Amino acid sequence: MTTPPFPASPPSAFQALSPDDPREIGGYRLYARLGAGGMGRVYLAYTPGGRPVALKVVRPEFAENNEFRHRFAQEVASARRIHGLYTAQVIDAGTDATTPWLATTFVPGPSLHQIVHRHGPLPERTVVLLCAGIAEALQAIHAAGVVHRDLKPGNVLIAADGPRVIDFGIARAADASPLTGTGLRIGSPGFMAPEQALGLPATPATDVFALGALITYAASGTSPFGDGRASRRRRSDLRPAQFLLL
């Protein structure tokens, strides 16, 4: 096996594996935790040949729902067809595993959220190039019949050669889970289109709306609709006038 090109301890940008974290999933060796979100945890992992990948493992409560598993398999199949220059390619998945997982190309760079949080608004030319790259990513995603549904600063990674959009389409599978069955929505209110926040079907236009909010965030350092700290809101609490205040 190839030795990972990192020291024995994970760099400060990563989190060390806890005793509860697995050490291997689907033949991939887990090295560190990259983060966690509404659907599960994301790990830095390695193929047997030493290639780094980002491996997302869904939360147990999602894995126990058959409708979620069915939709997750459908979304992964659709995501495999996306080959955009500015997207993180899906390379493997375990949709039938006890705990479903998804592996994508590892992007060695911070998220747009991390960059703006640390350095503030981006220069105008940088924002223009960023917008062009993300728009091209959305074009590839929509051409494959997929809607991202959760385009936000944390889902845009900045590599040396431009942005990479991650987690495209997978959020749709969560709509079938018990957590969302009681009227809760998974997403980021500060970047969510009104129709999606109200529980209506998401379309490519939903992503275009999120792109506008994303570019506003990059240029100004703040979301046009507030900080949107609550990642889950009840549909009954979301009205068009209220959404503008999120």
N, C-alpha and C positions, 0 to 999 in steps of 0.2 A: 504494500500500500504506500502511496505517496504521502509524505509528511505534510500537513497543512503549512502554508507559508506564513504562520503566525507563531509568536512565542507560546510557552506553555500556559500562560494566563491570558485570557481574552483582553484585547485592547479596551480602553476606557469607554469607547463608543458602544461596546457590547456589554451584555450582562452575563456573568458566569452562570452555568447551569446549576440549578438547585437540586437537592436530593430527590425532589418530586419529578424532575424533568427526565424524560427518556434519554438514552444515550444512542439509540439507533432506531430509525423508522424506515421501513421499506427498502432496506439496504443502504441507506444514507447515514453516515456518522454525524451526530450532532456535536457541535463545537461550542456554541454560545447562543444566548437568546438575543434576538434583534429587537423584539418588542411584543406587544400584545394589543389586541383590539376587540371589537364587539363580537367577532366570530371565533377568535382563538388566539393562539400564540404563534409567533414566527421565529424560526431558528436559523442560524447559520449552520449549514450542513455541508458534507462533502460526499461526492461520488466515490466509488472504490478507486478510481483513477486519480482522485485528488482535486477534482473540479469543484469550486464552491457554488452552492445554490442556496436560495432562500426557501425554506420549507415551512409552510403554514399548516398547523394542526388545528382542526376545528374543536370547539368546546364540546364536552361530553353531552350537554343537554341538547345540542343540535344533532349530534351523532345518533341520539336515541329516537329521533323523529324520522319516520320513513319517508314522509313527503319531502323533508329537507334533503335527505340522501338522494332521492330521485332527482330533484332539481339541481343539486350540487353536481351530480354526474352529467346532467345536460349542459350546465354552464361550463364545466371543465372541457367537455367535448367541443363546445363553441369556441372557448378561449384558445384551444390548441390551434385553431385555424388563423389566429391573428399573428401576423409576421411583420408588424410595423417597426421601423427603425427606432422609434421613440417609445417602444413598449418593452416590458420585461417578459421575455418569451416563456410560455409554459412548457416545461420539458418532461414532466412526469406527474403522476397522481395516483393515489390509492383510494378511489371512490368506493370500493367494496370493503375496505379495511374496517376493523371494529371502530376505530376512530379515523374518519376520512382525513386525507392530507393532500397537499398540492405543492409541487416544487417548481420554482421559476428561476430564471437566470438571476444570479446575485449581482446587484448593482453597487459597486464600491463608492458610495457617495452619500451625503446627508440628504434629508428631505427638504423640500421647499419651506416647510414649517420651521425646521431647525435653523435654516439660513436666515430667514426673515426675523426669527426670534432673537438670534444672536447679533445680527448686523443691521437690522432695520430695513426700510424700503430699498428696493433694488434700483440701479440706474436705468434710465429710459431704454437704452439700447438692449440691455440685458432682458428687460421685460418684453420687448418686442420679439427677441429671439426665443425667449421662453414661450410666449404665446404661440409663435409659429410651430415650435416643436410639439407642444401639447395638442394644438389643433390637428397636426398631422397624425398624431397618435390616435386621436378620436376618430379621424377619418378612417384609419385602418380598423379600429374597433367596430365602428358602425358598418363598415363594408362587410364584416363577417356576421352581421345580424345581431350584434351584441350591444347592449347599453351598459355603460359603466355603473351608473347609479350612485356612486360614492366618490366623485372626483373632489378632492380636497388637498390642501398643502401637504398633508402627511402621506398622501398616495402619489406624490410626484417626487421622484428621487433625482438629484442633480449629479450626473456623471461628468467626467472630464470632457466628453464630446456632446453634451446636451442633456435634456431632461429625459426621464423614463417614467411612463405612467404604469402603475402597478395595480393589482387587485381588480382588474376590469371584469365586470359582469357577475362576479361571485356573490355580491351582496343580494342578488335576487333570490338566491336559494334560501336565505334567512327568513324571507317573508312567510314561509310555511312552518316556522318553528313555534313551539308553545310560548316562547317569550314575546313574539310579535302577534300571536293570535288574540290577545286581549286588547288590541288597539295601540300597541307600542310600535314605534318605527325605529329602525336602526339607520343611523346616518349622522351627518354633521349639519345641524340646523343653519349655521352661518353660511353654508354653501349648497343648501338643498333648495331645489325649485319648489314653488308653492304647490304645484299639483302632486309632487312626490310627498311633501310634508303632510298633505291632506289624504294620503293613501290612494291616490289615483294612479293609473298606469304610467310608468316612466317610459319616455321615448328618447330618441337622439336629441330632441330639443331640450330635454332635461339636462343632459350633459353640457350643451351649449350654454345654458343658463349658469351652470356651475363653473364653466370656463371663465365667464365674465366676472363672477365673484372671485375666482382664483387670481385673475390678472389684477383686479382691484386690490386684492390683498398683497400681491407682490409689489405693486407700485406705491401703495400707501402704508403698508405695514399693519393694516387692520382690515377685518372683514367688513363689507358694506352693510351687513345686517347685525353687527355686534359680535361678541366673542363666541356665542353659541356654545356655551360650556356644557349644557345638558345634551348628552349624546343620544338620549332617548326621550321623546315627548309623546304624550297621548294624542291620538288623532283628534279627539274631541276638544283638546286644548289648543289646537292649531287652526286659526282662522286667517284668511288673507291679510287682514290688517295687523294681526298679531305677529304673523310671520315676518313682516318687515321690521319688527323690533328685535328679532332674535339675534 
